[in-house]
Amino acid sequence: MHATAFRYRPPGNPVAAATAEIGKVAVSVRLFFEGDLYACRRPPGVLERLEAEALDLLSKGLFVSGIDTPLAAITGAAGHRFVQEDVVFQPPDRWVHRGTCWVGATRNGLTLTGVLGYRLEVRAGWNRRAPDCGPPATAAEWCEFFGAPLASIGGVVLRRASVLSPGTPP
């Protein structure tokens, strides 16, 4: 059996991300993790491959809905449990959701366990097709400008966007 731990170093790169354009609105959704994650592989394998497999499992099937609201919902095919603890509007273009993610996933002999902090950034702005518009100054303006296009998206599938860095077992 080969076991190792992985540390996510903030602010770093996102683990998963997606972009879309709806009419005149450009949207970017990025998910960051922070903390230690324990990975165990049976049968043992090469450490570099273990890292890649762990990130694949962690980022598998990540789906975000409610990106037009202060309470975005995140789910993952590996069975992660996301609990949002805070949301803040950061002018001029983003909502930042923070919380905790409990990971307990197994696939093809690889087991991941741990509790990670997460940060979900939802950015919206005018794309090149928009008339000359200034950025919103408040959360209310952001919702007024971008709420309807974001609501029309329904949900976003995030794709793997980062790499793990080895750490010390928790």
C-alpha positions in Angstrom: 0.0 0.0 0.0 1.3 3.5 -0.9 0.0 6.5 1.0 0.8 10.2 0.7 -0.8 13.5 1.6 -1.3 16.5 -0.7 -1.3 20.1 0.3 -3.2 22.8 -1.6 -1.4 26.1 -1.4 -3.5 29.2 -1.5 -4.1 31.3 -3.5 -2.5 29.2 -6.3 -4.3 27.9 -9.3 -7.8 26.7 -9.3 -8.4 22.9 -9.1 -11.3 23.2 -11.6 -12.7 26.0 -13.8 -15.2 26.9 -16.5 -15.9 29.9 -18.7 -19.0 30.8 -20.8 -20.6 33.6 -22.6 -24.3 34.3 -22.5 -25.3 37.1 -24.8 -23.3 40.1 -23.8 -22.1 38.6 -20.5 -18.8 36.7 -20.0 -18.8 34.3 -17.0 -15.8 32.6 -15.3 -16.2 30.1 -12.5 -13.1 28.9 -10.6 -12.9 26.5 -7.6 -9.9 26.5 -5.3 -9.1 24.1 -2.4 -6.9 24.7 0.6 -5.7 22.1 3.1 -4.5 18.6 3.3 -5.9 15.6 1.5 -4.8 12.0 2.3 -4.5 9.6 -0.6 -4.0 5.8 -0.4 -3.4 3.5 -3.4 -3.9 -0.2 -3.6 -1.8 -1.7 -5.3 1.0 0.8 -4.8 2.0 3.0 -7.7 4.4 5.7 -8.8 4.0 8.9 -6.7 3.6 11.1 -9.8 0.8 8.9 -11.1 -0.8 8.9 -7.7 -0.9 12.7 -7.7 -2.5 12.8 -11.1 -5.1 10.1 -10.2 -5.9 12.0 -7.0 -6.6 15.2 -8.8 -8.7 13.4 -11.4 -10.8 11.9 -8.7 -11.1 15.1 -6.7 -12.1 17.1 -9.8 -14.4 14.5 -11.3 -17.9 15.7 -12.1 -17.8 19.0 -10.3 -21.0 20.9 -11.0 -22.0 24.4 -9.8 -25.6 25.7 -9.8 -27.2 28.8 -8.5 -24.3 31.0 -9.8 -26.7 33.9 -9.9 -27.4 33.7 -6.2 -25.4 34.3 -3.0 -25.8 30.5 -2.2 -24.2 28.6 -5.1 -24.4 24.9 -4.8 -21.5 22.6 -5.6 -21.6 18.9 -6.1 -19.1 16.3 -7.2 -19.4 12.9 -8.7 -16.9 11.5 -6.1 -19.4 12.3 -3.4 -17.8 15.4 -1.8 -19.9 17.3 0.6 -19.7 21.1 0.2 -21.0 23.4 2.9 -20.9 27.1 2.2 -20.0 29.3 5.2 -19.6 32.7 3.7 -20.2 34.8 0.5 -18.7 38.2 -0.3 -19.2 40.5 -3.2 -15.8 41.8 -4.4 -16.3 44.8 -6.7 -16.4 45.2 -9.5 -16.9 41.7 -10.9 -17.2 38.7 -8.6 -18.9 36.8 -5.8 -16.6 34.8 -3.7 -18.1 31.8 -1.9 -16.1 30.1 0.9 -16.8 26.9 2.8 -15.7 23.4 3.7 -15.5 20.3 1.6 -15.5 16.8 3.1 -13.8 14.3 0.8 -14.3 10.6 1.1 -13.9 9.0 -2.4 -12.7 5.8 -3.8 -12.1 4.8 -7.4 -9.9 2.0 -9.0 -8.1 1.3 -5.7 -7.4 5.0 -4.9 -9.0 6.4 -1.7 -9.1 10.1 -0.9 -10.0 11.4 2.5 -9.8 14.8 4.2 -11.5 18.1 4.9 -10.6 21.0 2.6 -11.5 24.6 2.7 -12.8 25.8 -0.6 -13.2 29.1 -2.4 -15.6 29.4 -5.4 -15.2 32.6 -7.5 -18.0 33.6 -9.9 -17.0 36.4 -12.1 -19.3 38.2 -14.6 -18.5 41.1 -16.9 -19.5 42.6 -20.2 -17.9 40.9 -23.2 -16.7 42.5 -26.4 -20.2 42.6 -27.8 -21.6 44.8 -24.9 -22.1 48.5 -25.3 -19.7 50.7 -23.4 -20.9 50.0 -19.9 -19.1 50.6 -16.6 -18.6 47.9 -14.1 -21.1 47.5 -11.3 -20.2 49.2 -8.0 -22.4 47.2 -5.6 -23.7 43.7 -5.2 -27.2 44.9 -6.1 -25.9 46.4 -9.4 -24.0 43.2 -10.2 -27.2 41.2 -9.7 -29.2 43.7 -11.7 -26.8 43.6 -14.6 -25.8 40.0 -14.7 -28.5 38.1 -12.7 -30.8 37.1 -15.6 -28.0 35.9 -17.9 -26.4 33.9 -15.1 -29.8 32.4 -14.1 -30.3 31.2 -17.7 -27.1 29.1 -17.4 -28.6 26.9 -14.8 -25.4 25.1 -13.9 -21.8 24.8 -15.0 -19.6 21.7 -15.2 -16.1 22.5 -14.0 -13.0 20.9 -15.6 -9.7 20.1 -14.0 -7.4 23.1 -14.1 -4.5 22.5 -11.7 -1.9 20.2 -10.2 -1.3 18.8 -6.7 1.7 19.4 -4.7 3.0 16.7 -2.3 2.9 17.4 1.4 3.2 15.6 4.6 0.6 13.1 5.9 -1.9 14.9 8.2 
